[in-house]
C-alpha cells in the first residue's frame, strides 16, 4: 500500500516551463486504484486532457494527452517526484517531455488544493 493517496484529489499548477501547455487556470482531478493513478484536466488553455500513471514508491510514471483551446492534439510523458508540503498536501515535481511537436522538455510543479 502506498503512503500517497490520489483518489478524489484536485491539483493546481504552481509553476511551469515556458514550453508547457497548462496554466494556473487548469484543474486536475485525480483518481487512484492501487498503483494505477489517472486524472482528467481542463481549464485555461486545455479543452480536455487525460493522464494515466503508475505509482511506484514516491514517483509517478505518467503518460498524458490533451486537446488545447487552439484545437491542437498533444501527447507527452513525465516522471513526477512526490513529496508532501508542510501542511501535508501532496506536491508533484515533474520532468516532462512532449512526444509531439518537437519533443520539447520542461519542468513543472503542482500541489494538491
C-alpha positions as CSV (number, residue, x, y, z in Angstrom):
1,X,0.0,0.0,0.0
2,X,1.4,3.4,-1.0
3,X,1.8,6.2,1.5
4,X,0.2,8.5,-1.1
5,X,-3.5,8.6,-1.8
6,X,-4.5,10.4,-5.0
7,X,-8.1,9.3,-5.0
8,X,-10.6,12.2,-5.5
9,X,-7.7,14.8,-5.1
10,X,-7.5,18.1,-7.0
11,X,-4.3,19.7,-8.1
12,X,-3.3,23.1,-9.5
13,X,-0.2,24.4,-11.2
14,X,2.5,26.2,-9.1
15,X,5.0,26.7,-11.9
16,X,5.7,25.5,-15.5
17,X,8.4,25.8,-18.1
18,X,7.7,28.2,-21.0
19,X,7.1,25.3,-23.4
20,X,4.4,23.8,-21.1
21,X,0.8,24.0,-22.1
22,X,-1.2,24.1,-18.8
23,X,-1.5,27.3,-16.7
24,X,-2.9,28.3,-13.3
25,X,-6.5,28.1,-14.6
26,X,-6.0,24.3,-15.4
27,X,-7.6,22.0,-12.8
28,X,-6.5,18.3,-12.4
29,X,-8.9,15.8,-10.9
30,X,-7.2,12.6,-9.8
31,X,-8.4,9.0,-9.1
32,X,-6.4,6.0,-7.8
33,X,-6.9,2.2,-7.8
34,X,-3.9,0.6,-6.1
35,X,-0.8,1.6,-8.3
36,X,-3.0,3.0,-11.1
37,X,-3.4,6.8,-11.0
38,X,-5.5,8.7,-13.5
39,X,-6.5,12.3,-13.9
40,X,-8.8,14.4,-16.1
41,X,-7.7,18.0,-16.6
42,X,-9.2,21.1,-18.2
43,X,-9.4,24.8,-18.0
44,X,-7.2,27.7,-19.2
45,X,-5.5,26.6,-22.4
46,X,-6.8,23.0,-22.1
47,X,-10.2,21.9,-23.5
48,X,-9.6,18.4,-22.1
49,X,-6.7,16.2,-21.0
50,X,-6.1,12.8,-19.6
51,X,-3.3,11.3,-17.5
52,X,-2.6,7.7,-16.9
53,X,0.2,6.9,-14.4
54,X,1.9,4.1,-12.5
55,X,2.6,4.9,-8.8
56,X,5.8,3.3,-7.5
57,X,7.2,4.4,-4.2
58,X,7.5,8.2,-4.3
59,X,7.2,8.5,-8.1
60,X,4.5,8.7,-10.8
61,X,5.5,7.5,-14.2
62,X,3.0,9.4,-16.4
63,X,1.7,9.5,-19.9
64,X,-0.7,12.3,-20.9
65,X,-2.6,13.7,-23.8
66,X,-4.7,16.8,-24.3
67,X,-6.7,18.9,-26.8
68,X,-5.9,22.6,-26.4
69,X,-8.2,25.5,-26.8
70,X,-6.4,26.0,-30.2
71,X,-7.6,22.5,-31.2
72,X,-4.1,21.2,-31.1
73,X,-3.8,17.5,-30.0
74,X,-0.7,16.9,-27.9
75,X,0.8,14.0,-26.0
76,X,3.7,13.6,-23.6
77,X,5.4,11.7,-20.8
78,X,6.6,12.7,-17.4
79,X,8.2,11.4,-14.3
80,X,6.8,13.0,-11.1
81,X,8.6,13.1,-7.8
82,X,6.1,13.1,-5.0
83,X,6.6,14.9,-1.7
84,X,4.4,16.4,1.0
85,X,4.2,20.1,1.9
86,X,4.5,21.3,5.4
87,X,0.7,21.1,5.8
88,X,0.5,17.5,4.5
89,X,-0.7,18.2,0.9
90,X,0.8,16.2,-2.0
91,X,3.2,18.1,-4.2
92,X,4.3,16.8,-7.7
93,X,7.6,17.9,-9.3
94,X,7.6,16.8,-12.9
95,X,10.3,16.4,-15.5
96,X,8.3,16.1,-18.7
97,X,8.7,15.8,-22.5
98,X,6.3,16.3,-25.3
99,X,6.1,13.3,-27.7
100,X,4.5,15.6,-30.3
101,X,5.6,18.9,-31.7
102,X,9.4,18.7,-31.5
103,X,9.9,16.8,-28.2
104,X,10.3,19.9,-26.1
105,X,11.2,19.2,-22.5
106,X,10.4,21.1,-19.3
107,X,9.7,21.1,-15.6
108,X,6.5,21.9,-13.7
109,X,5.2,21.7,-10.2
110,X,1.7,21.0,-8.9
111,X,0.1,21.0,-5.5
112,X,-3.0,19.4,-4.0
113,X,-5.7,22.0,-3.5
